[in-house]
Amino acid sequence: MEKYIQRDLEKELLKYMGSKEILAIVGPRRSGKTTIIENILKNQKKKKINELSFDNFKTLRLFEEDIDAFIEEHVVGYDLIFIDEVQYSKDSGKKLKYIYDKHWKKIIISGSSAAEISIQSLKYLVGRIFTFNLYPFSFREFIRARESILEKYLDKKEKSKIILERLNKHLEEYLIFGGYPRVVLSESREEKIKVLEGILNTYLLKEIKEILELSDDYKLMNLMKALSLQIGNMINYSELSSLTGFSFVDLKKYLNILEKTFILKQIKPYFTNKRTEIVKVPKVYFFDLGFRNVIIDNFQKERSDMGAIYENFIFNQAAYGGIELKYWNTKSNAEVDFVFEKSGKVFPIEVKSRWNDKKITKSFRSFVEKYNSRQGYFFSLDYLDSSKEGSLNIEFLPFVCFNNMQKP
């Protein structure tokens, strides 16, 4: 039996186990959705539970063709119903609403977000559903799996040299192979690569061909390869159209599919003029670096794209923690890697492999002056310090100290 690693989302889900609402857990394939739910269910000792999967054709057909018979067979007499792989149903939202309204039971569903793409089925469940995203392991969860004794140090800004070295050693693995649970729990390099290849192939076969019924999977693969080599860069639509053979319209469509299926995220530029912001070109980052690296078949430690990988790491950890990042770029080429807003305040972030002093960049200073920022962050491998310039506080933090970024 595969070792279970406690997920941070589990505490959040447990808060709503007694609520009337349907709980939906969505995320990429192999991110651990079924595992986390089954771990919760095994502790629901006093409830009669029915666990189903729409991967079973007989169960799916009954649900879609005779909902009353489905209810009689799979709902009546149970306190809690868990339906896995819900994306296989083309009309899940409407039928789940019927079950909820006529025969209230606690319902938990899980699946890829392809269900949301196909027919927007969850629109029928407005006011009846709480949706949660489950990503691959965050770096905290990764440490919990690999060397749990180190987790407590993630919350401490001050770390001894030896502890920082141990954490950075784990970071090295995380940046190359990512955080998919099955990959993390694989011991050998060869097994990790094999598992990642399987995740990629399953995504193309199940998500793209079988569920979304799309035939241009080879073009999509070319698009993913091109984007993998451009993480942290502004999207060049003309270049991507030329490389993939997609028209501009299809290119936008497939970028949206990659985003909705938790492969990548397009982050927007930061402007105070929101109308201007919408028309500007986004940048792209991947939700899992292992998935990105298997696309380009590069698992080397010494590589020329480490700067982009470090940027992608900051994006990952922010996204997993519910922080929406943007970037800042001006016509005069002033640039800040990331920006986020909270409670009306603006926080700039710079990312660099190495940082040796408290000197801040000209672009960073320009942003701070323009938007009156009070707090900023510089991330690198091992530089830890802080400084104050007037009303601006600056934290210089190692990547493994991301959890110490103050949550405003």
C-alpha angles and dihedrals in degrees: 000000000000116000113257117228117200110248121214090226091062094078090052093050092050090059090065102041089100096047124100094234124104111250115222121191113192132175144115121318114274093018091122103261096140092042096054092048094048089050090054093045095052088064094052090092100164097048130087105231132195115198115198137171128203086212081083105084095205092054093044093049092051090050093051100039105034113019093174091055089047090053092048092050103035109019110035111085096021129102097201132025123197117193116189126195090023091165090080090073114083093200103034098130097055094046094044088053089054091052092045095049099041105030108021113207132151104267128191120186132183137184146115119300088250085098088064091051098047103060107340086247095168090070087084090061100057107143091014103070141059113203124205130185120223115196130183114282116307114224088262091055089044091056089047088057099041105035110354094184088072096057094088090060092060089074093050117084093197111067131170117245093251093051091048090050091052092048092047090051089058090044089057090058093043092053092052103039102023130212110293102138096231090050093048092050092050110101103204130061090232092053092049091053091046092052092048090051088052092050091051093048092047090051092053095044102038106027101034105031106024104035105024092033093221120156101191094082093134090055089047090052090052089050092051091049092051092048091046089061092048104049110150093020128108112259115260102205095187092053093046092049090052093048097046106030091235118138116234090260093049091044091057089046094053093044087055091050091051089051096046091050091053097248097120144348130227108217120202130224119260118247133150087223100076094191089058092046094058095060097047123103116265129223123229132229130171123240091222126029093204089058089048093049095049089054091060093032094233119135098153120134095212106059143142096238099062093113090058091044091054089051090050090051091057089048090050096051093045093048093047088051094050096253114140110216128200132178133231126224131158134198087252089059096251105151140181117191098224140004130185134181129217130168092350093307127115124220123192123205129196124193126202134158093233132020121181108173145018095263111127126208125260090239092052090051091049091054093047092051094046096048100028094236118188099191132038138171136216117193126196138144101277114348114120121180143107137220141184126218111182106302093346120101116197126194119199105201138174114242090250088060093065089118088062092063100117113250104224 
